[in-house]
């Protein structure tokens, strides 16, 4: 509908809501100021923009990863909250997911300065907030895989206005092709959003587009040692295979969204993915707080499991939900 000239005036005189308009002649043409980088150099940002992903080796040290690994093994909140959708073959994936920022070790990883500032560097210096986090598990011998998809294929449906978002994937265990590392089609983020359709028992990117892109682009195996981190764009096509080894494969995936892309208040996932200011903590905070040894097991055992099957609340295209922070304490 035209909102310029006489038509625009008529809308106002009829009392209808109108959106602000400007003339094309008034659009600025001055170059944008150069971005000031916090953690990366320009060559790393350029590589991310070209490929849709960037590996930062050793972003976390062994002591920090050991604390996180210990938490995944002893915290009943995580154990009781594990769930996930089926893959195209009907095998169930396993992850623990949350939005918001809990006040514990997982929340500390979300807020730690090195992760937030690096993500901002890759998102053109924009203000960002926590979208959600997943602890993704692949136990030894698991058959479950993640079919080809873009994160924004789901986040778009949940109300994220623009693909100004990424995921920082941190290796908790050694990650390789044999135990189901994430595989990314290099440069696929430049395609824009691809339709996601039913694929077997799941949802995934249109297989025809995947086939065409694999014919023209490199397939990147995100093989990592514990503490390495791969940042990848929300439109990057990625998948992962089963774990064919006798060892677990665990990764922490922290996703950030630009503030200007936050879901409107009437969107599907406003309740679970709404903007909440993100306060960073210093890099030293992970080790200065002895998070892994102070988990109150009795208190955590009273928390309800995440309800991934609630059909009436905040489901994405895969049929699962995200709780804001952690489930509420069960009242005795």
N, C-alpha and C positions, 0 to 999 in steps of 0.2 A: 504494500500500500504506500503510495507516495505521501510523504509528509513535508514536502517543500512547497513554497509559493502559496497560492490561494488555497489549495487543499489543506495545508497546515493551518492556515487561519480559520478555515471553516471548522476543523476539528476542535480548535480551542473555543470558538463561539458556541459550539454545541455542547460544551462541557465534558467532552471526552478526554481521557488521559492521553497525553502526547509525550513522546520521548524527546530529549534535547537534540537539536540538529545544528550542524555547522556546515559551512560552505567548504567545498574541496579546495577553494582558493586560499583558505586560511590554514591548511595543514602545514605543519613545520617541515622544513627540508634541511635544517641544520643537522650535522652528524651528531650521533649520541656520544656522550663522553666515554672515554675508554674505561672499561671495567677494572676496578682495583681488586686484584686477586689476594685471597687470604692464605691459602694453603698450596695451591697448584701454580705451575708456570703456564704461560700461554700455549706452549706446545701440547701440554696435556689437555687443556680445554679444547684446542683445535682437534686433537685426536678423538676426543669424546664426541664432538659435534660431527665429525666425519663418520665415525664407526657406530655411534650409539652406545658405546661402552668404554670403560676405562678401568684397568687393573692398577690398584695401589698396593704393592707388596708390603707385608709387615706393618700394616696400619695399626694393628694391636699386637702387643707382645705376648709371650707365652704365659706369663703370670696372669694377665688379664683374661686370656682365653680359658685358662684353667679354672678361674673363678666362675665363668659363664658355664663351662662344661659341668662343673660340680653342681651348679644350681639346677641344670636340666636333669640331673640324676637323682636329686633328693627332694625337690619341691613338689609336694602333692598337687598344688594349684596347677602346675604345668601338666602333670600326669593325668589329672582328672579332666583337664580342659582340652585334651588332644582330640581332634576331629578333622574332617576334611571331605571334599567331594570325591566322587568316583572318576576314574579316568575313562577313556573311550572303551577300554576293555572290561570295565566294571570293577576294577581294583581300587580300593579306598586309599587315599593318601593320608598322611599323618602330619598335622601341624598344630601348634598352639598360637592363637592369634589374639591381638588386642589393639584397640585404638585408644586415644587419650594418652596420658603420660603417667604411669604408676610410679610411686615413690619407692623403688627398689632397684636391684641391679639391672633388670631389663630396662627400666625407665632411665637409668644412668647411661646405658649404651645409646638410647635414643637421643639423649640431651648432650652427650659428650662433645666438646667443642670441635675436636678434629673431624668428627663425622658430619656435624651440622655445617661447619665452615667449608669443608670440601664439597658438600652437596650444593651449597650456595654458589660456590665458584662455577660449578657445572650448570647451574640454572641461571646464569647471567647475572648473578649477584642479587637475585630477587629475595624478598622476605619469604620464608618458608615456615611450615608447621608440620607436625607429625600426622601423617595420613593413617598408617597402621603398621604393625610389625608382626612378622610370623617367625616362629621357630619351626623350621621345616626338618622333619625327621625322615630318614630312610633306613630302617633297621636292616641288619644283614639278611640278604635273600629276599627282600621285599620286591614284589612284582609291580607295584604302583609306579606310574610315570605321570609326568605333567605333559599334556598334549600341547601342540603349538598354539601360542596365544600371545596377545599383547596385554599388559596390565591395564592400559587405557581402554581396551576393548570392554572391560568391566567397569572401570572407574567412570567412564563416560556415561554409562547407564545409571551410575550412582550419583551423578550430578556434578562431577568435576568439569568445570566449564572449558578448560584448555588443557592440552597435554604438557603442562609445565610442571613436570613431576618426574621422579626417578626412584630407584630402589638401590640401597647400599647392601650388598650381599656379603656377609662376613663368614669365612670358613671357621667352623668350630672343630671339625674333624678334617683330616686330609680328604680332598675332593678330587676325583678323577673320573674319566669316562666309564670305568668299570663299576664304580659305585653310584653312578647316576648324577654326574655333574650337570649343571645348567649349560645348555647349548644355545648360542645366540646367532641369528643371521646378521652378519655384519652389514651395517648401513640400512637395515630394514626400517629403522625409525623414520627415515625420510619419506616413506610411503604414505605417512598419515595413518589414520585409523582404518583398519581392515574389518569388514563384517565378520562377526563371530556367530557361528551357526551350530546346531546340534552335530556332534561328531561321536557316533557310537553312544555310549552311556553318558557322555559329557558334552561340554561346549568347547569350541575351539575356533581358531582363525580359519577362514575359508581355505580348504586344502588346495584349491587351484592356485590361489595367491602364494601359498607357501611353496608349492612346486615351482612356480615361475621364479620366485625370489631365490630359491636354492640353486636354480640353473645359472643365475647371474652373480651371486654373491658368495663370499666365503662363509663357511660354517665355523664359528669360533667355539672351542671347548673351554669352558671356564674352570680349568683345573687349578687348584689352589692348595697352599699349605695353611695350617691353622694361623689365623691372624691376618691373612691376606683379605683384601676387599675388592670386589668388582662393583662398580657403579654402572647401572644401565638405565637407559631412557624408557619411559613408560610406553612408548610405541615400538620398542625393539621387540621383534618376534623371538620368542624363546621357548624352550621345552627342556625336559630332562627324562632320562631313561630309568629303568629299574636298577636296583642295587644287586649286582651279581656276585658280590664278595661276602666274606665272613666278618666284615667290619662295618660299623655304623657310618652313615653320612649325615651330618647335622650342619645346617647353616642358619644364621640369623639374618633375616631380611627386613631391613628398616626402610620404610617408604616415606618420602617427604613430598608435599604438594606446595605449590606457590600460593601465597595468601590470596592473590587475585583470582585464583582458580577454585577457591573453596565453594562447596555446593550451596546453592540458594536454600533458604529456610524451608521451602516446600518440596525439595528434592528427595529422592528415595533414601539417600544415606545421610541426610543432614544430622540426624540424631547421633550417629556413630562416627561421622567424619567431618563434623563441623570444625570451623577454625577455633583453635585454642592457642594463645600465645606460647611460644616455646622458649624457655629460659635455659641457656646453655650452662654447662658446668665445666670446670677446668679439666684438662686431660689427666691430671693427677688424681682426680676424684675416684676413678675406678679402683685404684689400689689403696687409697687412703681410707676408704671405708671397706671393712672386711665383710662384704656382702655375703659371700658364699657360706661363711661359717655362722652367720647370725640369723639364718632363716628360722622363723618360729614354726616348726613343723606342726605343732598342735593347733596353732591358730590357722595356719594355711589349710589344714585338713578339714576345717569347718566351712571352707568356701564351696559354693555350688559350682558345678561344672558349666562350661560355656554351652548355651543351648543353640547348637548349630542347626536344629531342625525346625525352629519356630517360623512358620510360613507367613506370618503376618507382620514381621518386623525386619526391615533393613536388609533384605536378601539381595545378593548380587546375582549375576547371570548364572553362577555355578550353584546357587541354591543354599549357600551358607551365609552366616551372619558374623558381624564383628561387634563384640561388646566393648563399651567404652570403659577403659581401665579394666578392672577385673570384676568377676561376678560378685554380687553382694553377699555379705556374710549370712549364713543360714541362722535364723533366729531360733534359739533353743526354747 
